[in-house]
C-alpha cells in the first residue's frame, strides 16, 4: 500500500500549475492579434485624450477654479494623472478579458476536457489559468504604464520617477 506524501503531492501540483501557466502564456503571446487587441483599447483611449479630451478636461477644470489662483502646469498634471489612472483601469480589464480567451479556445478545442480527464486536480487547472492571466495582465499593464510615464516625462510632469516609486 502506498503512503501519501503531502509534500511530494504539493510539489507535483505546483509543478503542474507552473507548466500549465507557462503553456497559457506561450499560447497568448503566440496570438499576435490577441496581444494587439489587448493593447488596442488603452491606445485608443490615450490617443483620444491626446487629440481631443485633454484640452476639454483642462478647460473644464479651469472653469471650476475660476476666481481661484492656480498654476497651469498643476492643472495639466492633475488632468494627466486622471487620464493615466483611467487608461490603467481600462487596461487591467481589457487585457484580462482578452488573455482569458485562451480558456475559451481550450474549451472549444476540447483541450480543457482533456485536462479534466487527466489525473490533475481541478483546482490546479483553475489556478494555472488564473496565474497565467495575472502574469500576462501584469506584464502588459506595466508596459502601458511605462508608455504613460514616458508621455508624462515628455509633457514635463511635476513628479520624478523617484517620486512615483516612493509613493
N, C-alpha and C positions, 0 to 999 in steps of 0.2 A: 504494500500500500504506500502511495506517495504521500510525503509530508508536504503541507502547504507552506511555502516560504514567502511571507508577505513582502519582504524587501526585494526579493527576486521578481515577484509579480509586479511590484510598483515600478521597478527599473524597466521591466518589459513594457508596461503601459506607457511610461514616459518616452521610451524609445519609439514605440509605435505612433504616439501622438506627434512627436517631433518629425518623424518620417512623413506622416500624412500632411502635417502643416507645411513642410518643405515642398511636398508634391503640389499642394494648393497654390503656393507662392509661384512655383515654376509654371503652372498652368495659367495663372493670371497674367504673369509677365510675358508669357508666350503669345497671349492675345493682345496684339498691339492696339487694335481698335478698342478693346476694353479699357486699356490703360489711357488711351487718348480721351475716350468719353468720360472717364472718371475725372480727368483734369479739365474737361470742357466747361462744365458749369462754373467752377471758380474763375476760369479765364474769362468767360463771358461776363460775369459779374464785375470782375476787375476792369475789363475794358469799358463796360457801361459806366462805371464810376469815373474812370479817367476821361472818357469822352463827353459824358453828359451830366451824370448825377453829382459829381464832386462839386461843381460850381453851384448847383441848386441847393445842395446841403449847406454849403458855406454861406450862401446868401440867406437861407432860412435861419441859420444860427445867428448871423449878424443882425437880422431883423428882430430876433428875440432879445438881443443885447443892446438894442437901440437906447441911447442915453447913458449907457454904462461904458466906462473906458475899457478897452480891450486891445490886445496885441493881435494883429492879423495872422502872424505866424502861429500863435497859440490856437486860434480858431481853426486854422488849416490842420494843425496837428491833432486836435480833438476829432475833427471830421475824418481825417485819415485813420486814426485809431479805431473809430466806429466802423469804418469800412473794412479794415483788416479783420476786425472781430467778426463781422458778418460773413466775409469771404471764408474765414476759417470754419465758421459754423456750417455753412453750406458744404464746404469741402468734406468735413467729417461725415456728413450724412450721405452725400452722393458717392463718395469713394467707398464707403461701407456697403451701400446698396449694390454698386457696380461690382465690387470684388466678391460679393456673396453670389454672384452669377455662377461661380464655379460649382457651388452646391446645386443650383438649378440644373446645370448641364450634367452633373453627376447623376441626378435623379432621372433626367431624360434618357441618358445613355445606359442606365441600369448599373452604373458603377457603384452607386450608393447601396443598391440592393446586394451587390457582390460583397461590399464591405460588411454589411449587416449579416450576411451569411457566413462570413469568416469568423474564426474564433477570437473576435475582438469585441471588447465591451462597447456598448452603445455610447456610453459616456466618453470613452476615449475618442471615438469618431467625432462626436459633437464637439469635444474640446479641441480637436485638431482643426476643425473648420473655424471655430471661434478664435483660436490663437493665430491662424493664418490671416484671418480677417483683421485682427488687431495689428499684426505686424505690417501688412500691406497698407492699411489705413494710416498708421503712424508714419510710415516712410513717405507716402505721397503727401500727407498733410504737412509734414516737415519740409518737403520740397516747396509746397505752396507758401508756407510761412517764410522760407528763405527768399522766395521771389518777392513777397510782401516787404520783407526787411530791406531788400535791395531797392525797391521802389521808395520806401521811407528814407533810405540813405540818400538817394538821388534828389528827393524833394527837400532834403535838409531838415529832417525831423529833429526835434529838440532832444531826444534821448540817444545816447550812445549804445553800442552793443553791450557794453558792460552794465549799463543801467537796465537794459531789457532783461538780461540774465540774472541780475541781482534781485529783481522783483520776483 
